[in-house]
Amino acid sequence: MGVDTETLALDTRTQDDLALLKDGVVLGTLSKVVDLARKYSLWPMPFGLSCCAIEMMAVAASRYDLARFGAEAMRFTPRQCDLMIVAGTLTKKMASAARRIYDQMPEPKWVIAMGVCTTTGGMFNSYSVVQGIDHIIPVDVYVPGCPPRPEALIYAVMKIQERVMKEKWRPAGERRRSGHYRGRDPKYGALPVLDPGVKQLEGNPDDKDTPTWRKGYYGG
């Protein structure tokens, strides 16, 4: 039996799309375009606490050149950042500062826990050290090591970029519920953040009623 040539003919819109592709135009959804723009425009918020911060500084230098991945624009103001890198030993005295910085960052935002001290408290199993930053804020990527090499942090940034490409578009103000946060598990519970004075931060970072940067929150 012969094949009807009319059934093989492409419709007008498909022909127009193929003509655009020949001219170098790539078609895609708006969500993918936004994710692609976010992937190569990460603005890290460096939160260096101890020796891991030196390795984090080396990542932005010419030897490793984090600019190749579009994430070299480190800013020390949380309102301009979307990637928080916690590097070093987090004490309970600094826990309130870490939580406040995270709360002031606009959505969407991601967190990298760099080093064994940030991840689990490391060798400092004492009353004054937080045994994991995930007691305070959700963590998307963990980087092991004491201290981890700059290549490990670059690999973590690449993993964050992979997660960014898988993110679904959310309306402004809607919070992401991703990352590992022990406060979601009743076995652990959220670690109370000790901060004397009016700047005390309480509640769950996933709680929609918790004030955010988009709602005008200012922690001082």
Order of alpha helices (4+ residues) and beta strands (2+ residues): alpha-alpha-alpha-beta-alpha-beta-alpha-beta-alpha-beta-alpha
